[in-house]
Amino acid sequence: MAFSGNNYSFAEVIFFFVLALSACGTAVSLSVTNSTTKSSAVLLRVDQSGKGDYKKIQDAIDAVPANNKELVFILVKPGIYKEKVFVPADKPFITLSGTKASETVITWSESGDIFESPTMTVLASDFVGRHLTIQVPLSACGTAVSLSVTNSTTKSSAVLLRVDQSGKGDYKKIQDAIDAVPANNKELVFILVKPGIYKEKVFVPADKPFITLSGTKASETVITWSESGDIFESPTMTVLASDFVGRHLTIQNTYGSGGKAVALWVSADRAAFYGCRIISYQDTLLDDTGRHYYKSCYIQGGTDFICGNAASLFEKCHIHSLAEGTGAITAQRRESPSEDTGFTFLGCTITGTRTAMLGRPWGDYSRVVFALSYMSNVILPQGWEDWGDSSKQSTVFYGQYKCYGPGAVTSKRVKWARNLTAQEAEPFLTKDWIDAKDWIRPVPTTFTRTFNAVSNNVGGHN
């Protein structure tokens, strides 16, 4: 035996838990049944009075060896256990049992990210819980998870990889986690990045689709690099794979104003970013090709800092210009009227340090629309420029619809800019503009720790 304990016989075990919320909140609940042919187990006893083997539930779980192969029965004596309980992926075959659910209570009070707030988290296979109350006693509205369980085979399930610089995750570097995803992957992969400053270039190759890269708070999960030069060589982060999602990350290139320095290059179809901060000076976001969705992001730069030829919707984003004169926010590169590309800014906020232009045409048929957005006085009255080529004035599509704020006044805009009617603006006002209904996906609700087609890809690598 890998560790000592008492033998305990049992037949079938049943999982049961109660979610107790005293006010509104979002909670995950699940019931599971499980059985085994083995008839004996190692017994560990948890008793707050000190009469058991451990006083805390987590201490008993921590005592189970990594890669355990024995049945382990943790008997929890009645009491209110104010602790977060975590069952890691390398500790299977655990049963956690009270004697009566109403008398054996695991409780914690925390709201926020669904992967950080759970009172109890189960990543290990072959887990059984019985006769327990697992609760989040929230006193106000919030997002709270009582129990987070993995190993679902539904379509909303994803493989979970954890990145933690302290070594407590599966990997210490973000790139190492991406490298662990099999080529031509067909499964959803959720890479959870713990808070920290990650000084590395991140590259998501075209043969690794369906990856979500998520922090818990953008200001605390920072991917940073400092490099200038070719726009396809300098990016801090490059996404070439389809169906990519970025959440709650800061992606920055700290080179400064001395040259082209891309923070994020996206050249893939069906990419979405939520609550991210994308920061540099020139060419900050190279929004190159594909259909993209940016929601509640902060994007900062000074010159052409949102550029490329993607079809993209920026919804409720904060766009902040560092320009000190006529620096352009956008440089869209649509090159022919047949290309269904362009940038739409919907319900955004435009601010800056001094003065800036809304955009200039990188491509002859450049297309940009600002709709229902606030523009501070940083936006110059003329709004747009033709990049020194007057022939583009007749081919570009630069539109504005029901924007407001001191910088939104259209009376002094260049004559070739458009003040759109409701009918003209309509195609740009919904996610249909990027066919989002066909590919935008919610956060996975359940997680597994292994790839179906590839074994030994996950875990134990630091």
N, C-alpha and C positions, 0 to 999 in steps of 0.2 A: 504493500500500500504506500501511496505517495505521502500520506499524512495520517495521523492517528485519530481515532474517534470510536464511537459506539455503533454497533450494528442496529439497524432499525428496519423492520419489515413493514411493507405496506402494499396494497394492491393497486387500485386506481386512484389517481390524484386529480383534483379539479381546481381550476383557477377561478377566483372570484374577487372582485374589488369594487369599492364604492367611491365615486367621485362626489365630494361634498363642497359645493360652492355656495357662499353666502351672498354673492352678488353676481352680476353678469360677467361672462368671460367665455373664451373659446377653449374647449377642453377635448382631449382625445380619450375615448374609452374603448375597451376591447375585452372580449371574453375568449378564453382559450381552453381547450381540453387536451390532455396528453396522457399517454400510458406507456408502460415499459414492461418488458419481460423479466427484467432483473428483479430479484426479490430482496436484496439487502442494500443498505446505504450507510455511508459514514454520517453519524449524527453529531451536529454541532448545536449547542443550546445558547440562546441569547436571553439574558434576564437582566433588567436594569438594576435589580437589587444586588447583583454581584454573585448570585448563587449559580449562575450558568458558566459557560466557557467564555462568553464575551458579554459586555454590557451594551454594545452597539451592533446593529445589523451589519453595517458596512465592514466592521472589523471581522465578522464571521465570513463574509464574502471574500475579503482580502486574504483570509487564511487558506482558501481553496487554491491549490496549485494551478499555475498556468498550464493550459492544454490538458486539463483534468479529464480522466476517462472513467471515473467512478461516479456512481450516484451519490449525491450529497444532500442530506435532509437537514435544513436549518430550522430548528423549532424555536419560534419566537414567543416568549411568555407574554401574557397580557401587559399592556402599558401603552403610553403615548410616546412614540419614538420620533423626536423632532430632528430629523436628519434627511439628507438626500441620499438615495440608494442607487448605486451604479453597478450593474452586472456586466463586466467587459466581455468581449467576444471570445476571449481565450479561456473562459470558465464555463463550459457547458455542463449539463446534467445536474443543475442545482434545483432543488425544491425549497421554496421559502414559505413556511407555514405558520400561521397562528392557530389558536384553538377556537376562537370565535371572532368574526370580523368586527363586530361592534366593540370588542375589547382590546383588539390588537391593531393599533393605528399608527401608520407611517404618515407624517405630516410635514409640510414645508410651505412657506409662503414666498412665492417669487413669480413675477410677471416679466414678459419680454420675449426674446427670441425663443421659438418653439424647441430649439435644440439645446438651449441652456437652462430653461426654466423647469423641466420636469422634476417632480418629486422623486420619481423612480424611473430609471432607464434600463432597459434590457436589450443588450446587444448579443448575448450568448444564445446559442441554439439549445433545444431540449430543456428549456426552463419551465418550471411549474410554480405557480403561486396559489396559495389556498388560505381561505379564511383570514383575509387581511382587509383593512381599510387603507386605501392609498388616496390622499386628498391634498387639495390646494385650498386652504381657507382664505380666499381673497376677500378683502373688505371693500373693494372698488372694482370698476370695470377694468379689464385687461385681458391679455392673451396668456393663458396658463395651461400647462400640460400636467395632468396628474400622472400619466403613465405613457412612456414612449417605448414601443415594442418593435423589433425588427423581424426579418425573415418572412415577409409577405411575398407572395408570388403574383400579386395583382399587377395591373398595368401601371398603377401609381407607385410601385415600389422602385427603389433605387439602391444601387450598391453604394455604401457609405465608406469614404476614406477620410481620415482625420489628419490634419497638418498642425503640428504644435512644435514650436521652437524649443520648448522645454524637454522634448523627448517623450512626452506622455501620449502622443498620438501615434499614427502609423508611419508618419514621415515628418521630418523636420523642415523640408523644403517643399514649396508648392510644385516646382517642376518635377520632383521625384514622384509625387502623387500622380501627376499627369502622365509621366512616363510609365507608370504601372498599369494604366488603362490599356487593354489589348488593342492592337491595330484592327481596324474595321469593326469596332465595338458596336453592338446593337442594343445594349442595355443602358438605362438611365444611370448616370454616375453622379453622386453628390459629394463633392470635396468640401468638407467643412474646415475652414481655416481659423484657428484660434487667434485672438488678438496678438499683435506684434508688428514690428517693422521688418518686412522681408526684402532684403537687399538682393534682388535677383531679377533677371530677365525671364519672363514666362512665355512659353511658346506652346500653343495648342495646334498640333498638326492636323492636316485635312483628313487623315484616316482615323481620327478619334472624335466622332460626333457624340452628341447626347450628354455632354459634360455640363454640370452646374458647379461653378466655383463661388463659394459663399463665405463671407465673413459674418460676424454677428452685429457689428457696428462699423460703418465706413471709416469714421475718424480713428478707430482703434485697430483696424486691419489694413495695413499699408504695404503696397507693393511699390518699390521705388528703385529707380536707376537714374544715372546721369550720362547721357550720350547724345551727341549731335552728329549730323551728316545726312546720308541718304535716308529718305523717309521710310524706306522698306528695311533699313538696317538698324535704325536708332530706336525703334519702339521698346518701351519697357515691357509691354505685353502685346503679343500677336495672337490673333484668333483666325485660323484658317479652316476650322472644322464647323460643319453645319450644326444646327440645333444646340448652340451654346447659350448658357445663361450665366450672367455675372450678378451677384447680389452683395450689397453692403461691403464694398471694397473701395479703398482709395488706390488709384492707379496713377502714378506720377512720374514725370521725367524732370529732374531738378536741374537740367543743364542751364536754363535761363534764357535770356533774350539774344544770345550771340549767334543763333543759327537754327536750322530746322531740328526740332527735337520732339519726336512723337511719343506720347504717353501710351496710346492705345491704337492699334491697327486692326480693323475688322474687315476681313475679306472672305466672308462666308455667308451662306444663306441662312435665314431663320435664326438670328441672334438677338438676345434680349438682355438688357441691363436694368437693374432695379436698385435705387438708392445708392448709386456709386458716385464717387468723386473722381473726376478725370482732369488732371492738372498738368499743365506745362505752359509754354509761351507761344511758340510758332508751331502750327500743325499739330496741336494737342491731340485731337481725335481724327485719325485718318479713317473716315467712314467710307471704305473703299467700294465694295461691291456686295450685293445681296439685299435682302429685306431685313430691316433692323427695327427694334423698338427700345426706346430709352424712357424709363419712367422714374420721375422724382430723382433725377441725377443732377449733380453740380458739375458744370463743365467750365473750365477757366483757361484763358489764354490771351494773347495779344494780337497775333496776326494769322489770319486764315485758320483759326484754331478749330473749326469744324469743317473738314474738307473731304472730298471724294465723290464717288458717283453711285452711292447706294440709294435705295428707296427706303427712307427712314422717317419714323414718327418719333418726335421728341415731345413727350407729354408731361406737363407739370414739372419741367426741369428749370433749374436756375442757371442762366448763362451769364458769366461774369467776364467782362473785357478788361484787360490790363493795358490796352492801347492808350497812347498819349496824343493821338492826332486822328488819322484817318484809317487806322488799322481795321481790317474787315473781320467780322465774326465768322462768316461763312465763305467758302470757296467751293461751290458745287460744280461738278465736272460733267454734267450731262452733255453729250457731244452730238446728238441727233434727235430730231423730233419723234423718232420711233422708239426711243428708250423710255421705259416706264420708270424713271428714277427721279429723285429729288428729295429735298428736306422739308418736312412740315414741323413747325413749332406750334404746339397746341396748348394753350393755358400756361405758358411759360412766363418766367420773370427775367427781364434783361437788365443787368446793372453793369457798372464799371467804375474805374478809377478816374478817368477823364472823358475822352470822347472817342467814338468809334462809328464805323459804318456797319449796316446790317449784312452786307455781303458784296462780293465781286465775282465775276464769272471765270472760273477755271476752264470750263467748257463753253462752246459757242451757244449751247441751248440750256445753259444753267437754269435750274428751277428751284426756287425757295419760296415758301409761304409761311408767314407769321399770322396766326389766328388767335383771337381771344386772349392775347398776351399783354402783360404789362411791360412798358418800355420806359425806363428812367431817362433823365435828360442827358445821359451819356450818348444817346443816339443822335448823330448830326441830322439837321433838318432834311438834307438831300437824301439820306437813307442808304443809297446804293451808288456804286461806281462801276465803270465799264472796263477797268483794268487797262486803260489806254487804247482801247480798240472800239471805236464808235460803231462799227458794223455789228457788234454783238447787241446793241440796244434794241434791234428789231427782232432778235431771236430768243433772248432770255425771257424767262417768266418769273418775275419778282412780284409777289402779291402780298397784300395785307388785308385782314378782315377783322373788323371790330376789336382792334387793339386799343389800349388805353394807356394813360400816363403821359408825362410831358414830352417823351421822345416818340410818341405815336402819331403826332399831328402829321397829316398827309398833304397839307396845302403847299408845302415847299419841297415835296419829294421830286426826284427827277421825273421828267415827263413820261419816260418809258416804264416807270413802275406802275403797278396796277392796284387800285383800290377795289377789291373784289365785291361783287354782289353775293347774296346768299346762294344763288344758284351756282355761281362760279366757284364759291368756296366749298360747297357741299362735298365734293369728292375727297377733300383733304381733312375733313373734320371727324372721321371715324377710323378705327383700326382696319377697316376694309381697304384703306389706301395701301396697306402692306399685306393684305390677305391674312391678317393676324389670327382670325378665327380658325384657320387651318393648322396653325402651328404653335401659338402661344400656349404654354402648359403651366399648370399650377405647381406649387411646391409638392414634392412627393410626400405621401402620408405615412409610408412605412419603408423600412430599410433592411437591407441584408448586408452581410459582410463578405460575400464571395461572389465572383462572377460565375454565371451558369456554365459558360463554355470553357473557361480557363480556370484551372485550380491553382492554389498557392500564389495568387496574385496580390492578395491583400494581407496586411498585418505583419507586425514584427520587424518592419524596416524603419530604421531611424536615420 
